[in-house]
Amino acid sequence: MAKKIVILGGGVIGLATAWGCVKDGHDVTVIDRRKQLRDGCSFGNAGMLVPSHFIPLAAPGMIRLGLKWMWSRESPFAIRPRLSFDLISWLWKFRQASTQKQVDLNSPLLRDLNLAGRQAFLELEHEIPDGFELVKRGLVMLCATHEGLEEEVEVAELANELGVPATVMNPGELADLDPGIRMGVLGGVHFPLDCHLSPNRMMSSLEKHLEQQGVNFCWETSCDQFRSERGRALSRVNAVATSQGDIAGDEFVICGGAWSNLMAGQLGMNLPLQAGKGYSLTLDQPRQLPNVCSILKEARVAVTPMGSTLRFGGTMEIVGHDESISTSRLRGIVRSIPDYFPDFEESDFVGCNPWVGLRPCSPDGLPYVGRSQKHENLLIATGHGMMGISLSMITGKLIADAIEQRASGIDGLDRISPSRYA
């Protein structure tokens, strides 16, 4: 039976959710506060599908590393100290999640989600063949130091144990993998199942196909409050009050990115979430254009070829909903690149317009996907951190499955429940 689905948020998670619901024959409305031609977190990111990223952000050593980097204005990670109960609570939960036991528990789930996400993109590639180019050449973790290479070799061993193929490569083997690109590295690890794409092209195409399927988009529309009523066991959302009037529905899905916790808070839900600011710089005419996307291990910088352009993205700043641009963080990204690709120079980036976006980060490094335990017709899809693109299509499927009460076939989904911190 067709339902009226109201999706709050038109980023990649919102569009993927709309796609999953439309395929089930539902009537879908997407509401977003930004303009249709927008530049939110989904657009300027690295565009990577990453089965290789099975270790959550909350892992042993991250707190120590964060404290070390905290005092550098150019470091890839920073937390701006501020008097905020939400931040203090999030950091405490992050500390509790940063144990080897939690990593061992959550890594197989992240592996399964990312592999299912990759398969969902392969299906989407056939469903909208003219929509985007999914490049399936893998990803390389490039290491410039012995310490970094040793750490990545350990990750490769664990990856192979988990069924995620990984090959340790020396500089000569890396040169054979991507000939014509000069690298100043000691070695790296190739993850052949990883892929990359252009987020802007993918989302624009998906949006166009959704419009053709009858999805109603409400751009530049704020979600002011929810109209709900108390039932016998659970409350029920009847409508959302927006700047364009009330919009009623049968099911409501919060896909508001870094602002999702504010929406959920209106309904009395505790959704620990911090905005993690990231930056990217895209060269239209790069000196060299790799065939394989990569991550610069020590610098935490992602490098993605997108058509004839080359994107460099990085940093994780926990700074609240501040979208201002830090020239120091950008300088840190630019200065790190010649250490790995010596033919590039800092001057290549003069006049290059930076992009900034806020990623929704949960304290345990897992997304929030599923039904609310307080409202019978409210679902949540957010908290994907740096894996928004990678997990977008599987998230849309999981939400559609929840609406249809279908089994997903993925074990451990209780660990991504939106109510796990209730």
Summary of the structure (lengths in Angstrom):
residues: 422
radius of gyration: 20.8
end to end distance: 31.3
largest distance: 67.0
contacts: 1464
relative contact order: 0.21
helix: 36%
strand: 25%
